Structure formats: structure tokens, C-alpha cells
Amino acid sequence: MAEYYLYFKFLHFVFFISWMAMLFYQPRLYVYHAENMDKPDFVRVVEVMEYKMYKYIGYPAIIGSFVTGLLIIMAMPDLLKTGHIHVKLLVVVLMAAYHFHLGSYMKQLKAKTCKKDGMFFRAYNEVPTVAMLVIIWVMIVNPF
């Protein structure tokens, strides 16, 4: 499998970028949703966008990221002996938890039971940026 390592890595980057796009944009949609609850027509449009972003971009991207990540490890098992991969895997687990937490907020917003406001979602939108910076830093700088 080692001969396919670069192909797996290429696909992993494609899925990771797609997943990050979803993680960056989904909370922004929640800002619009939370700040415009008094405009039902607008909210209906945003709800469709939230659903499509989460289900049609988010799910394939997270699954693709995990599958290609596993293929990379299978192709190069010695990666597990490096310190940076453990940091990356920890951050990926946290990002997955964030991903599914976004799904719970989507359900709350649709049911009109969400107590969070636009300012919360603006701040919450910074979480994937920090995660992405940590992952890129450990993968390129390899400080461990």
C-alpha cells in the first residue's frame, strides 16, 4: 500500500479542505439564522442551506477525511511512531465532536429551542480555525 501513499494523501487533503469549508461556513449560517428569527421566509432559506451544507458536504467530507486518514496510516504505519500524528489525531477527534455539535445546533435552531445568539455563533465559528492551524502547524513544523 505504500506506493499509494501520495494518492491517499492527495485525497485526504481534498476531503479535509471540503470538511473545513463546511466547518467554517455552517456556524456563519447559524449567525444568520439566529439573528433573523423574526423573518420566517429568510429562516426557511437558511435552514435549507444549513441542511444541505451539513448533510451533502459535511458528511461526505468527514467520512472521506477519516477513510483516507486510515488509508494513509495503513500505507505508512510508522507514522504512528511520530509525536505529531498523535496531536493531529487528538485535534481531529475534537473537530469531529465540533462537527456533530454543529448538527445539534442545527436541530435546535430548526425547532426554535436554541438559546444561543448570533454573537455566540460568531465566536464558535473560530474553533475550526484554531483546529486547522494546530493541524497544519504540527504537520509542517513537526515540533514533536
N, C-alpha and C positions, 0 to 999 in steps of 0.2 A: 504493500500500500504506500510505501514511502515515495514511490515515483509519482503518485497522485497528490502529494502534499501541497504543492503550489496551486493546483486546481481547487483543492478543498479550501485553501486559504483565500483564494480569489472569491469563491462563492461565499465564504464566511464574511468577507468584507462587504459584499453586496447585500447580504441579509442583515448584517449589523447596521449598515447605513440606513437601510429601509426601516429597521426597528427603531433606530434613533430618531428618524424623521417622525415616526408615529409618536414616540415618547415626548418629542419636542412640541408637536402640534396639538395633541389631544388635550393637554391642560389649557392651552390657549382657547380651544373651543369651549371648555368649561368656563373660562372667564366670560366669553360672550354669552353663554347660556345663563350663568348666574346673574350677570348684570342686566339681562333683558327679559327677566321672568314676566314682566308686565306686557310683553309683546308676543302673544301666542303664535302668530304666523312666523315670526322670526325664530322663535324657540323650536318650532316644528322642523324648520330647515336645518338648524344647528343639530338637532337630535339625529337627523338622518346622516349628517356629516360625521357626527361622533360615532354612530354605529358602524358606518362604512369604514372609517379610519381604523377603528378598533378591531373589527372582525375581518376585514378584507386586506388590510395592510399589516396591522399589528400581529394577528395570529400567524399568518404565513411567515412573517419576518422573525418572530421569536422562535418558532419551530425550526425554520431554516438555520437560524443562528446556532441553536442548540445541536441540531443534527450535524451541521458542518463542523462545529467545535469538537464534537465527539469523533468525527472522522479525522480531524487534524491530530487529535491525541492518539487515535489508533494508528495513524500513519507515522507519528513521531512520539512514541511513548516516553522517550527520555525527557520530553518537555515537563513531565510531572516531577522531575528531579530538580527543576529550577524554581526559585522562590517567587519570581514574578508571575508565574502561571497561577499560583495559589491566591495571590492578591486579585488577579483578574477574575478567577472563578468566584471568589467571595463577592466582588462587586457585581458580577453577572447575576448571582443569586439575589442580591439586593435589588438589582434592576428588574428582575422577574417579579419580585414581590411588589415593586412600584407599579409595574405593568398591570398586575391583577388588581391592585388597589385603585388604579385608574378605572378599571372595569366596574368596581363597586361604586365609585363616584358617578359613573355614567348612569347606573341603575337608580341611584338616589336622586340625581337631577331629573331623570325622566319621571320618577314617582313624586317629585316635588317634596322630598323629605330631606334633601341635603341642606345642612346648616352652614355650609362654607360659602364665603362670598368671593367676589372677583379678586380681591387683594390676596386672599389665601391661595387661590389657584395661580396667580402671578408668581408668588413666592415658590409654590410647589413645582412650578414649571422649571425651576433652576436645578432641581435634583438630578435630572438626566445629564445636564451639562457637567456637573461635578463628577458624576459617574464616568462619563465619556472621557473627561480629562485624566482621571485616575487610570483608566484602562490604557489610554494612549501613552501616558507617561511611563507606566510600568512595561509596556510592550516595546517602546522605543528606547527609553533610557536604561531600562533593565537594572534598577538600583539594588536589587537583592542578589 
